[in-house]
Amino acid sequence: MGRLLLIGALSGLFALAVPTAHASERLDVNASAVRLAVNAGTALVTYRARGRTIHALVWGAVNARPPSATIKQVRFRFDWSGGWKTRHRLVWKTLRNRCPTLRRGPHSPIW
């Protein structure tokens, strides 16, 4: 009985010591009509939420590192104004998508 208690306690400590990995960052909830365009390291995510259309520029997480307790991770940067805040122009109006069109098959995920 004491051995099982010790194993359970050690397992709990190991579970607390493992850092969590974040595979993505949430832009919003309950979004619809989501579109993605990518050009030269900048992504434009266009979607509808709360009754309005939102154009979010996302960039900066190129060459992200594996999780580490000592080295800071590369983070995404966001511009919720469609480019006006960071580039002083509405980038969302002129950003040309350089990604090929996703061909959806019967088992393709819908994002």
N, C-alpha and C positions, 0 to 999 in steps of 0.2 A: 504494500500500500504506500509506504513512504517513497519507494522507488518511482511509482507512477506519479505521485505528487511532484517529485523532483523533475521528472521528464516533462510534465505539464508546465511547470513553472519556467523551466529553461526554454521550452518551445514558445511560451508567451513572451519572454524577454527577447528571443531572436526575432520574433515577428515585429516587435516594437523597434528593433534596431535597424531593420531593413528600410532604406529610403523608398518612397513611392516614386514611380516614374510617371510623368505626365506626357502622354503621346500627342496631345493636342490641346488647343485652348478654345473655349467656348466663346463665340462672338455674341450670341443672343439666344433666346428661347422662343419657341412657337413661331419660327420663321417659315415663310412660304416663298415660292417663286425664287428659289436660291440659284444663282448663277456664279460661275467662277471663270475668271480670265487671268492669264499669267503672261507677263512680258518682262524679260531681263531682271529677274529676281524680285519683282513686285507682283503681288496678286491683288486683284480687285474682286471682292465678294459683294455681290449685289443681291439684296433680299428685301422682302416685305415683312414688317413686324409692327405691331401696335398701330396699324392703319397708315403707315407711311413707308416709302421706299428708302432704303439705306444703302449707301455706297461706301464700303470700308476698304481702304488700302492697307495691305499687310505686307511687311517685308522684314528682313534682318535676321532670319534664323537659318541662314545658309551655313552648311558644315557644322551642324549642332553636334555637341560632344556627348559621349555616353554619360550617364548619371555618375556624379562624383561628389564626395563630401568636401573636397578641398578646392576643386576648380569650379568656378562659376559657369553656369550654363548659358548658352546663347539664347536670347529671348526674341520673340516676335515683337515688332513695333507696329502700332496701329495709328491710322489717321481716319477718324470717323467723319471728317468733312469732305471726303472724296478727293483729297489732295490739296485743298485750299490752305490748311494750317501749315503743312510742311513744305509745299512746293509753290505756294501762292498762285495756284491755278487749279482749275477743276480737271484733274487728271482723269477722272472716271469718264469724261466725255470723249477723250481722245485715246485712251489706252487700247492698243491693238492686241488681241489675244493671239499669242504665238503657239499655243498648245493645239495639237490636232484634236478634232472632234472625237469625243468618247463614243464608241460604238456599243450600244446597249444590246446585250443578248438576253435570252429568257432568264438567266440566273445572275444578271448584273445587278449590283446594289444601286439603289436610287439614293442619291445624296442631294 
